[in-house]
Amino acid sequence: IRCPEAPLARTRAHARTTTREAMAAAQGERGGGQVPVVAALLVPKAEVAVALRALNELTPRWGALITRCVAASGGVSRKGVHVPDPRDESPGALRALELPAPLDRQVATAAAVAARAAEALACAKLKTQSGAADCCCMPWTLLRQRPRHKCVDAEGGGTSIISRLARESNVPELLVALLTSGRVVFEPNFEMPCDLDDLYPCPLPDESLRSASLEPLHAQTADFASGARAGAPCCGIGAFRFIELFAGIGGFLLGMEALGGHCVFSSELHPTAQAVYRENWPGGEACGSDALVGDIRIVRTEEVPEHDLLTAGFPCQPFSALGAQDGLQESRGRLFLQICRVLRVRRPPMALLENVPGLVETDEGRALETVLNELRDSGYRVAHRIYNSSCLLPQKRKRVYIVAIRADLTGACEAFRFPWLPDLCRTLGEVVEQPLDDELESLLLSEDRWQKLLESRAFAESPTDILGRLDGPAAPLVSSYGEGSSKGQFLRYTQLVPGTWPSDRPRRLSCRECTRLQGFPEDFRHTSCDGPRAWYRLIGNAVSPPVVCALGGALVCAWRHPDRGCWLPGTLPACRLAIASGPVGTAERLLERRFSLPFGPAEPTLALCGLLARLEPPAFEPLAAVAMAGGAR
């Protein structure tokens, strides 16, 4: 009888096709360009350990060969393991085990042996089903789908086909069995993706920049007054290009736009955050969503446009005090390396990064030092400082901001100072408004939950953490705002608005009130979110645009004209954003707020309107007009 196409060979071909489809899907978003090609063994994530055991039976051993290649900078990956599609986190997600020479030739031989074994096994199955006496192949029984496959010939000889063919070709039996099963595929021309979690390390930095970057920025120890000259307002920052990694809903974009920046590239993985981003910056605008891409891990560095400033609020969950603080040991923590990858290839003059203050404390400060050292190794002098957004916004929100300036820009490194921000004494009552009846009902706590909250330990220990005061700033917004714990109690950081007549029950903050607390303008849209909980998660993870605006202004100003010693660069647009984030009627009160200046003018106190008029007199009237109109962008 004639032997049809082997069923296991079809399975193997299907696995190869599926693998190519996954690679094409991931690489399709990256576009063209020269892609490194290597030989690799494509293995499901759940079977990597078995495959490594098989490869370590070869001569030389896979592990020893990879170690030697890495030590000799042979161009292989950091671990010898690649991720064709980083978005796939299922148990069947593929991993590519790189095969340097001479292992590539040995595995190719094992793949050919596996093909012969699969054909023989298909013939044996056909003979068993049809009862035929003769077959074009040897009469072997069907291979079971297990890592080690013992197949006995039909005449009872007891000899495994896998063992026999492997012994004849001098390749490991386990490797041939894995390839015969069809779940493991030899790919001689694997195109390496750009995932730094498991792939090749960042490009090597420029050694001259690396040595110069060891010296910290003077801003780390100097105050603002040491670099500013009173009476010399910023002469104008001008247009500049920036990119936004881990963009979220566009907090950095709002802050840099206010300075005159033009966004040429942005990256965000979360689909709802992408929808909100596109809702507020539709395609076709100067800084529209045309520049927005998805997962930065599958974007090749060459596809990132040239830019002057890199901004990023890299994932904070690994460093947050609300979590386990696994830091750089968690995969999300290592996403920071994507920033270094772009810095080392594109080498922009500046970078501005944001994260939670837990970064300073995680692993007894070693996590922050690792982040700073990676930036130094990328050729940048660095400094960091913690700011509380309560100076400009009605929310106590401490964040650590990291500034990086390319080490060869000596003038900018000497001129930069962390900006001084006026304390506007903002309060929660400035952003709270009475919701409409339908919305109020959904925000109010039920009587039962309110009683349980009153009896809870969290409320007894610190009632103001849960029940906010209208005459003071709000507690920090978190992404889990409004969600209950496993015991049905509210989390400590879900701060509520005190109840008023006709009900004394407190309520959650509305979506618009949360938007104001973060410093986003009144006309910022979020209809793409599926309900308030989705918006709470996004706005709780966002950066505060007025604060990053002030920092970005000081940074770009030091780069553009380092010898001028500008007075409060970025303060005017930052205050504009802060005023625009309040409801109608708050602008007049904010413009009359008085505060003390630690330097500069002789007046003991100065009103905000006077400070803004002194910084940029022609812009004061438009600022007041915008504020009185309700903060439209």
C-alpha positions in Angstrom: 0.0 0.0 0.0 1.1 3.6 -0.5 1.9 5.6 2.6 0.1 9.0 2.8 1.6 12.1 4.3 2.6 11.4 7.8 0.1 12.8 10.4 2.9 13.9 12.7 4.7 15.5 9.8 1.5 17.6 9.2 1.5 18.5 13.0 5.1 19.6 12.7 4.3 21.6 9.6 1.4 23.2 11.4 3.7 24.1 14.4 6.1 25.8 12.0 3.3 27.7 10.3 1.9 28.8 13.6 5.3 29.9 14.7 5.9 31.9 11.6 2.4 33.6 12.0 3.3 34.6 15.6 6.6 36.0 14.5 5.1 37.8 11.6 2.4 39.3 13.8 4.9 40.6 16.2 7.4 41.8 13.5 4.7 43.3 11.3 4.3 46.1 13.8 8.0 46.7 13.7 8.2 47.2 10.0 11.1 46.4 7.7 14.8 46.9 8.1 17.8 44.6 8.7 16.9 41.9 11.2 19.5 39.6 12.8 18.9 36.0 11.7 20.1 33.0 13.7 19.3 29.3 14.0 17.0 28.5 16.8 14.8 25.8 18.4 11.2 27.0 18.8 9.8 25.5 22.0 6.6 26.1 24.0 7.3 27.9 27.2 6.1 24.9 29.3 8.7 22.6 27.7 11.8 24.8 27.7 13.4 22.9 30.6 13.0 19.6 28.7 14.4 21.1 25.6 17.4 22.6 27.4 18.1 19.2 28.9 18.2 17.7 25.4 20.5 20.5 24.1 22.9 20.0 27.0 23.4 16.4 25.9 25.1 17.7 22.7 28.8 18.4 22.4 29.6 21.1 23.2 26.9 21.6 25.8 24.4 24.4 24.9 24.8 26.2 28.3 28.6 26.2 28.1 28.6 27.4 24.5 26.2 30.3 25.2 28.3 31.4 28.2 31.5 31.4 26.0 29.7 33.3 23.3 28.4 36.0 25.6 31.8 36.4 27.2 33.4 36.8 23.8 30.6 39.2 22.6 29.7 36.8 19.9 26.4 38.5 19.2 24.1 36.0 20.9 21.5 37.0 23.4 22.0 37.7 27.1 20.4 34.3 28.0 20.3 32.6 24.6 16.5 32.7 24.8 14.3 34.8 22.6 10.6 35.7 22.8 9.0 35.8 19.3 5.9 37.5 20.5 6.2 39.3 23.9 2.5 39.9 24.1 1.7 36.2 24.3 1.8 35.1 28.0 -0.1 31.8 27.6 1.5 28.4 28.6 1.9 27.6 24.9 3.8 30.9 24.2 6.9 30.2 22.1 10.5 30.6 23.2 13.4 30.5 20.7 16.6 28.8 22.0 19.4 30.2 20.0 21.8 27.7 18.4 25.3 29.0 17.8 27.7 26.9 15.6 28.3 23.9 15.7 25.0 23.2 17.5 23.0 24.5 14.6 24.3 21.7 12.4 23.8 19.0 15.0 20.1 20.1 15.6 19.6 20.2 11.9 20.7 16.6 11.7 18.3 15.7 14.6 15.5 17.4 12.7 16.1 15.3 9.6 16.2 12.2 11.8 12.9 13.2 13.4 11.3 13.6 9.9 12.3 10.1 9.0 10.9 8.8 12.3 7.6 10.6 11.8 7.2 9.1 8.4 7.9 5.6 9.7 5.4 6.0 12.6 2.7 7.2 10.2 3.2 4.1 8.1 3.0 1.9 11.2 -0.3 3.5 12.2 -1.6 3.0 8.7 -0.6 -0.7 8.8 -2.3 -1.2 12.1 -5.5 0.4 10.9 -5.6 -1.4 7.5 -4.1 -4.8 8.5 -1.8 -4.6 5.5 1.1 -7.0 5.4 3.5 -4.7 3.6 4.2 -1.1 3.8 6.6 1.3 2.1 8.2 2.0 5.5 9.3 -0.2 8.4 6.3 -1.4 10.5 6.7 0.7 13.7 3.8 1.4 16.0 2.6 5.0 16.6 4.7 7.3 18.7 3.0 8.5 21.9 3.0 12.2 22.5 5.5 12.3 25.4 9.0 13.8 25.8 10.6 10.3 25.7 8.9 8.1 23.2 9.4 4.3 23.3 8.2 2.8 20.0 8.4 -1.0 19.7 8.4 -2.7 16.3 5.4 -4.8 15.3 7.4 -8.0 15.4 8.3 -7.7 19.1 12.0 -6.9 18.7 11.7 -4.3 21.5 13.9 -1.8 19.8 12.8 1.9 19.9 12.7 3.6 16.5 13.8 6.8 18.2 16.7 5.2 19.9 17.8 3.3 16.8 17.7 6.4 14.5 19.3 8.6 17.1 22.1 6.2 17.7 22.7 5.7 13.9 23.0 9.6 13.5 24.9 10.2 16.8 22.3 12.7 18.1 20.5 12.7 21.5 17.4 10.5 21.7 15.5 13.1 23.7 16.1 15.8 21.1 14.9 13.6 18.3 11.8 12.6 20.3 10.9 16.3 20.9 11.3 17.2 17.3 9.3 14.1 16.2 6.4 15.1 18.4 5.9 18.2 16.3 5.6 20.6 19.3 9.3 21.6 19.0 10.5 23.0 15.7 14.0 23.7 14.3 14.0 27.1 12.6 17.3 27.7 10.7 16.4 31.4 9.9 14.9 32.9 13.0 14.6 36.7 13.0 15.5 38.0 16.5 12.9 40.4 18.0 13.7 43.4 20.3 12.7 42.2 23.7 15.3 43.1 26.3 13.8 41.0 29.0 15.2 37.8 27.5 17.2 39.1 24.5 20.5 40.7 23.7 21.6 43.5 26.0 21.5 47.2 25.2 24.0 48.4 22.6 27.3 49.3 24.2 27.6 53.0 25.2 30.1 55.4 23.9 33.1 55.0 26.2 33.9 58.7 26.3 30.4 59.5 27.3 30.3 56.7 29.8 33.4 58.1 31.7 32.0 61.6 31.7 28.6 60.4 32.9 30.0 59.2 36.2 29.9 62.8 37.6 26.5 63.7 38.9 24.6 66.8 37.8 25.2 69.8 40.1 21.4 70.0 40.5 21.5 67.0 42.7 23.0 69.1 45.6 22.4 72.7 44.4 19.2 74.6 44.9 17.4 76.6 42.2 18.5 80.1 43.5 22.2 79.2 42.9 21.6 79.1 39.1 19.0 81.8 38.6 19.3 85.5 38.2 16.3 87.5 39.5 14.7 89.7 36.8 15.8 87.5 33.9 12.6 85.6 32.9 12.8 82.8 30.4 13.3 84.2 26.9 11.2 81.4 25.4 11.8 77.7 25.1 10.7 77.4 21.5 9.8 74.3 19.6 11.4 70.9 20.4 10.7 67.3 19.6 10.0 64.7 22.2 8.8 61.1 22.6 6.6 59.6 25.2 7.2 56.0 26.3 4.7 54.2 28.5 2.4 57.1 27.6 -0.7 56.1 29.5 -3.4 58.8 28.7 -0.9 61.4 27.6 0.2 63.3 30.8 3.6 64.0 29.5 2.2 65.1 26.2 0.0 67.7 27.9 2.9 69.1 29.9 5.3 69.2 26.9 2.7 70.6 24.5 2.3 73.6 26.9 6.0 74.3 26.5 5.9 74.2 22.7 7.0 70.6 22.3 6.0 68.4 19.3 5.4 64.7 20.0 7.0 62.6 17.2 6.5 59.1 18.8 4.6 57.6 21.7 4.1 54.1 22.9 1.3 52.6 25.1 0.3 49.0 25.5 -3.1 49.3 27.4 -6.0 49.3 24.8 -8.3 51.5 26.9 -5.4 54.0 27.5 -4.8 54.0 23.8 -8.5 54.8 23.1 -8.5 57.7 25.5 -5.2 59.0 24.0 -6.7 58.9 20.5 -9.9 60.5 21.7 -8.0 63.6 22.9 -5.4 63.7 20.2 -7.0 62.4 17.0 -4.9 61.7 14.0 -3.9 64.5 11.7 -3.1 67.0 14.4 0.4 68.2 15.1 0.8 65.9 18.0 -2.0 63.4 17.1 -2.4 59.7 17.6 -0.6 59.0 14.3 2.6 58.8 16.4 1.1 56.3 18.8 2.2 52.6 18.7 1.6 49.7 21.0 4.2 47.5 22.8 7.6 49.2 22.9 9.2 45.7 23.2 8.5 44.9 19.6 9.4 48.3 18.2 12.9 48.4 16.7 15.1 51.3 17.9 15.7 52.4 14.3 12.0 53.1 14.0 12.0 55.6 16.8 12.4 59.1 15.3 15.1 61.5 16.2 14.1 63.6 19.2 15.4 66.1 21.7 13.7 64.9 24.9 12.7 61.4 26.0 9.9 61.3 28.5 8.6 58.2 30.3 6.6 57.2 33.4 7.9 53.6 33.4 5.7 51.0 35.2 5.5 51.9 38.9 3.7 48.8 40.3 7.0 46.9 41.0 8.1 49.8 43.3 4.8 50.9 44.8 4.3 50.7 48.6 0.8 49.2 47.8 2.4 46.1 46.3 5.1 43.5 47.0 7.9 45.9 45.8 9.7 43.2 43.8 11.4 46.0 41.9 13.7 45.0 39.0 13.1 41.3 39.8 9.7 41.7 38.2 9.3 41.7 34.5 7.5 45.1 34.5 10.4 46.5 36.5 12.8 45.5 33.8 10.8 47.4 31.2 13.0 50.3 32.2 15.7 48.8 30.0 13.6 49.7 27.0 14.3 53.4 27.8 18.1 52.6 27.9 17.9 50.9 24.6 16.4 54.0 22.9 18.9 56.3 24.7 21.9 54.3 23.6 21.0 54.3 19.9 19.1 57.6 19.4 21.2 59.5 22.0 18.7 62.4 22.6 20.1 65.4 24.6 17.8 64.9 27.5 15.4 62.5 29.3 12.8 63.1 32.0 11.5 60.0 33.9 8.8 59.7 36.6 8.0 57.0 39.1 6.7 56.4 42.6 8.8 57.4 45.7 9.0 53.7 46.5 11.7 53.4 43.9 14.0 55.1 46.3 13.2 52.6 49.0 12.9 49.3 47.1 15.6 46.8 48.0 17.1 49.4 50.4 17.8 51.8 47.6 19.5 49.4 45.3 16.7 49.5 42.7 17.1 53.3 42.3 20.9 53.0 42.1 20.6 50.3 39.4 18.3 52.6 37.4 20.7 55.5 37.7 23.7 53.3 36.8 22.0 52.1 33.7 21.4 55.7 32.7 25.1 56.5 33.4 26.2 53.5 31.4 24.0 54.9 28.6 26.2 58.1 28.6 24.0 60.4 30.7 24.7 62.5 33.8 21.7 62.1 36.2 20.0 63.6 39.2 16.7 62.9 40.9 14.4 64.7 43.3 11.0 64.0 44.9 8.2 66.6 44.2 4.8 66.8 45.8 2.2 67.9 43.4 0.2 69.6 46.2 2.1 72.8 45.5 0.2 73.2 42.2 -2.7 70.8 42.6 -5.2 69.9 45.4 -3.6 66.4 45.9 -0.8 65.1 48.0 1.1 63.1 45.4 4.8 62.5 45.9 6.7 61.3 42.9 10.4 60.8 42.1 11.6 62.6 39.0 14.8 61.5 37.3 16.6 64.0 34.9 19.3 62.7 32.5 21.4 65.0 30.3 23.9 63.6 27.8 27.3 63.8 29.3 28.9 65.7 26.4 26.5 68.7 26.8 28.6 70.4 29.5 26.8 73.7 29.4 23.4 72.1 29.9 24.7 69.9 32.7 26.1 72.9 34.5 23.0 75.1 34.0 20.2 72.8 34.9 18.6 73.3 38.3 15.4 71.6 39.6 12.7 74.2 39.4 11.1 76.0 42.3 7.3 75.7 42.4 5.0 78.2 44.1 2.8 76.7 46.9 -0.8 77.7 45.8 -2.3 76.0 48.9 -4.9 74.1 46.8 -7.7 72.3 48.6 -10.1 69.5 47.8 -13.0 71.8 48.0 -11.8 73.7 44.9 -12.5 70.8 42.6 -15.6 69.2 44.3 -19.0 70.0 42.7 -22.4 68.6 43.5 -23.0 65.8 41.0 -26.2 65.4 39.1 -28.9 63.2 40.8 -28.2 60.1 38.6 -24.5 60.3 39.1 -24.8 61.1 42.8 -26.7 57.9 43.4 -24.0 55.8 41.9 -21.3 57.6 43.9 -22.9 57.5 47.3 -22.0 54.7 49.7 -24.8 52.5 50.8 -25.9 52.7 54.4 -24.6 49.2 55.1 -21.1 49.9 53.7 -21.0 53.3 55.4 -21.6 51.6 58.8 -19.0 48.9 58.1 -16.5 51.6 57.2 -17.2 53.5 60.4 -16.5 50.3 62.4 -13.3 49.4 60.4 -9.8 49.5 61.9 -8.6 51.7 59.0 -11.1 54.4 59.8 -10.3 54.2 63.5 -6.6 54.6 62.9 -6.7 57.4 60.4 -10.2 58.7 59.5 -8.8 61.6 57.3 -7.1 59.0 55.0 -10.6 57.8 54.1 -12.9 60.8 54.7 -11.3 63.8 53.0 -11.2 67.4 54.3 -12.5 70.0 51.9 -10.1 72.6 53.4 -7.0 70.6 52.6 -5.4 68.6 49.8 -6.8 65.2 48.9 -4.9 61.9 49.5 -3.0 60.5 46.5 -5.2 59.0 43.8 -4.4 55.3 43.1 -5.3 53.0 40.3 -7.4 50.9 42.6 -9.6 53.9 43.7 -13.1 52.8 44.7 -12.4 49.1 44.7 -13.2 47.0 47.8 -10.8 44.6 49.5 -11.5 40.9 50.0 -13.4 41.7 53.2 -15.7 44.1 51.5 -14.0 47.2 53.0 -12.6 50.1 51.1 -8.9 50.3 50.7 -7.2 52.9 52.8 -6.3 55.0 49.9 -9.9 55.4 48.6 -10.6 58.8 50.0 -14.2 59.9 50.1 -16.0 63.2 49.9 -17.8 64.1 53.2 -21.6 63.8 53.0 -23.9 66.9 52.9 -27.6 67.5 53.1 -29.9 65.7 52.3 -27.7 62.6 53.0 -24.8 62.4 55.4 -23.3 59.4 53.6 -20.0 60.1 51.9 -19.4 59.5 48.3 -16.6 58.6 45.9 -15.0 61.3 43.8 -16.5 61.7 40.4 -14.5 61.0 37.2 -14.3 64.8 36.5 -13.1 65.5 40.1 -10.3 62.9 39.8 -9.3 64.5 36.5 -9.0 67.9 38.2 -7.0 66.5 41.0 -4.4 65.2 38.6 -4.2 68.5 36.7 -5.8 67.5 33.4 -7.9 70.2 31.8 -11.7 70.6 32.0 -12.2 69.5 28.4 -10.2 66.3 28.6 -12.4 63.5 27.4 -12.6 59.9 28.6 -15.8 58.6 27.0 -13.8 55.6 25.7 -13.6 54.2 29.2 -16.1 51.5 30.1 -17.4 53.1 33.3 -15.9 55.0 36.2 -13.7 52.1 37.4 -11.8 52.0 34.1 -11.2 55.7 34.4 -10.1 55.5 38.0 -7.4 53.0 36.9 -6.1 55.2 34.2 -6.1 58.5 36.0 -4.6 56.9 39.1 -1.6 55.8 37.0 -1.2 59.1 35.2 1.5 61.8 35.7 0.5 65.3 36.8 0.9 67.5 33.7 1.7 70.8 35.6 4.6 69.3 37.5 6.2 67.6 34.5 5.7 70.8 32.6 7.7 72.8 35.1 10.5 70.1 35.1 10.5 69.9 31.3 10.7 73.7 31.0 13.8 73.8 33.3 15.4 71.0 31.4 14.8 72.3 27.9 15.7 75.8 28.9 19.1 74.7 30.3 19.8 72.8 27.0 18.6 75.7 24.7 20.4 78.6 26.4 22.6 77.4 29.2 24.4 80.8 29.7 21.3 82.9 30.3 20.4 81.8 33.8 16.7 82.1 33.2 14.4 82.8 36.1 11.7 80.2 36.6 11.6 78.6 33.2 8.5 76.5 32.7 6.6 78.1 35.7 4.3 80.1 33.5 2.9 77.2 31.4 2.8 75.0 34.5 0.6 77.5 36.3 -1.5 77.8 33.2 -2.1 74.1 33.3 -2.9 74.1 37.0 -5.5 76.9 36.6 -7.0 75.2 33.5 -7.6 72.1 35.5 -10.2 73.7 37.9 -13.8 74.4 37.5 -15.2 77.8 36.5 -14.8 80.3 39.3 -11.5 79.0 40.8 -9.3 80.9 38.5 -9.8 84.3 40.1 -9.1 82.9 43.6 -6.0 81.2 42.4 -4.6 84.3 40.6 -4.8 86.2 43.9 -3.1 83.5 46.0 0.0 85.0 47.7 3.2 83.1 48.6 6.8 83.9 49.6 9.7 83.8 47.2 13.0 82.4 48.6 15.0 84.6 46.2 14.6 87.3 43.6 12.1 90.2 44.1 12.3 92.2 47.3 8.6 91.8 48.1 8.0 89.6 51.1 5.0 88.0 49.4 3.7 88.0 45.8 0.4 87.2 44.2 0.3 84.5 41.5 -1.0 87.1 39.0 2.0 89.3 39.8 4.5 86.5 39.3 3.0 85.5 36.0 2.9 89.1 34.8 6.6 89.5 35.7 7.6 86.2 34.0 5.8 87.0 30.7 3.6 90.1 30.6 2.2 89.6 27.1 0.8 86.2 28.1 -1.0 87.3 31.3 -4.2 88.6 29.7 -4.7 85.4 27.6 -4.1 83.4 30.7 -6.8 85.2 32.6 -9.2 84.9 29.7 -8.7 81.2 29.4 -9.1 80.7 33.1 -12.3 82.7 33.3 -13.7 80.7 30.4 -13.4 77.5 32.4 -10.0 76.1 31.5 -10.5 75.1 27.9 -7.3 74.0 26.2 
